[in-house]
Amino acid sequence: MSQTSQQYDAVISQCRDLFSNKMKDYGSAWRILRLPSLTDQIFIKAQRIRGLQTLSESKVDEGQESEFIGIINYSIMALIQLDKGVVEQPDLTLEESLEQYDHHVAVTKQLMMDKNHDYGEAWRDMRVSSLTDLILQKLLRVKQIEDNEGATLVSEGIDANYQDMINYAVFAMIHLSKAQIS
């Protein structure tokens, strides 16, 4: 599992660098986004990935990797919004945003390590297309919970679904990076 931890950190480092650079360009303008808006952004990215996996040609020269990075970063933004609430004006500095980012990554990575222990790294035998489908399923669940105004009877909360989406997207990125090396 130490290999998984290192691979996870490498993917997150790439995502964090992009998040940091976008924060430098745009500030924390994303802080005004309500959760359904973030969920919809993630949904668009997951749908595009599914399209890339099923279509024979693409008209936009960006692959699955950039979309998985988007899923990871938007999911982390959603976790921050769950914690801090939505604001009317950008309110976080780069340093504060990165501190929040790192906190949510640490919690989410620990969840992954715990599940990996219990499931025996079953994700390594999964296809990227299956991971994409699981992300889409989680998104549909989140949308339903949002439509129910956050109420659930027996289900885990929205935060757990965002964490799972992050972990599935990281797994997909690990698979895609191995495919490029082979």
N, C-alpha and C positions, 0 to 999 in steps of 0.2 A: 504493500500500500504506500510505501514511501515514493515509489515511482508515480503513483496517482497524485500524491500531494505535490510533487515537483511539477508535474504536467499541469495540474490545476493552477498552481501559482504562475506558471508561464502564461497561460491563457488569460488569467486575471490581470497580469501585468500589462499585457497588450490592451486589454479593455480599459484599464485604469489610465494608461497613457492617453488614449483617445478621449476619455472623459475629461481628464485634466486639460488637454489642449482645447477642447470645446468650451470648457469653463473659462479659459483664458480669452477665447474669442467672443463668447456670448454672455459670460457671467452666469448667474444662477436663474436665468429666465425660466427655466423648466420648473421652478418652484411654484409657478402659478397654475400648473397643470393639475386638474382633479384626477383622481384615480381612474375613472372610466376613460379619460383621454389617454393616460399612460397605457392602460390595458389595450385600447384600440391601436395605439402605436405598435405595441408588441404583436398584436394580432396581424397587422399589416405585414410586419416582418416575417412572421411565421408562415403566413399565406404565400408570400413571395418565395420563401425557401421551398415550400411544397411545390409551387409552380416550377421552380428551377429543377426540382427532382423529377418532375413528370414531363416537362416540355422538352422538345428536342432542340429548340433554339431559344436564346435570350436576346432581347433587344437592348438591354441595359448591361453594360460591361462591368458588373459587380457580381461576385459569386456569393455562395452561401456564407462564407466566413464573415463578411461584413454585416450580414443580416443577423447571424448568431451573436456577434459582438453587440449589435443594437439591442437584441433581446436581453442580453446580460445587463447592459447599462440602463436600459429603461426599467428593468425589473428592480435594479438597485435604487433607482430614483423613486420607484413606487414604494419600496420599503422605507426610504427616507420620508416620503410624504406621509405614510402611515404613522410614523413616529412623531414627526414634527408638525404635521398638518399642512394644509394648503395655505398659501399667502397671496396677497394681492400684488405685491411687488417683490422682486428678487431681494433676498435677505442674507444669503450665505456668501462668505468669502471663499476663495479657492481653498484655503487651508481648512476651513470648517467643512466644506463639501467633501474634501478628501478624507477628513477624519470620519465623517458619517459613512462614506463609501467603504473605508477600511473596516469600520465596525460591522457593517452589514455583511461584508464579504467574510469576515472572520466567523460570524455566527452561522452563515450559510455553509461555509466550508466545513465547520465542525459537524453540522447536520449531515453533510455528504459523507464525512469520514465515519460517522456513527452508522449510517445506513449501509455504507460500503462494507463495514465490518459484518453487519447482520446478513446482507445479501450476497456477500462473497464476490463483489465486483461484477455482478451479472451484466452490467451495462457494457462491459468490454465485448460481449458476444452479441450485442444489439447492433442493428443497422442505424445509420444516421437518419434514414427515413422514418424509422420507428420512434426515434427520439423527437423528431419533428412532430409526428402525430401526437405524442404524449404532451408536448408543449401546447399544441392546439387544443387538446382535451382539457388541459389545465386552464387555458384561456377561456374556454367555454364555461368551465366551472366558475371562474372568477366573475365572468359577465353575469352568470346567474345569481351569484351571491350579491353582486352590486345591484342587480335588478331587485333583489329581495332586501335591499337597504342594509346589507351586512348580516342579516339574520340567517343562522343555520341551525338545524336540529341536531345533527350528529357529525357534521363534517368539520374538518380542520378549517381554520380561518384563511383569509385572503393572503396573509403573510406567508404561510406555509406553501401556498400555491406559487407565489412569486419565487420563493427559495427553490422549489423544485424546478421551476423553469430555468433559473440560473444554472442549477446543477446539470440539467439535461443539455442545456446549450454548451456548457463547458465540456461535457462528455462528447458532444458532437464535434466541437472544435478539436479535441484531442484525436478523435477518429480521423477527421479531415487532415490534420497535420501529419498523421502517420501515413495516410494515403499519398500525400505529396512526396514523402521521403521514399516510399517504396518504388 
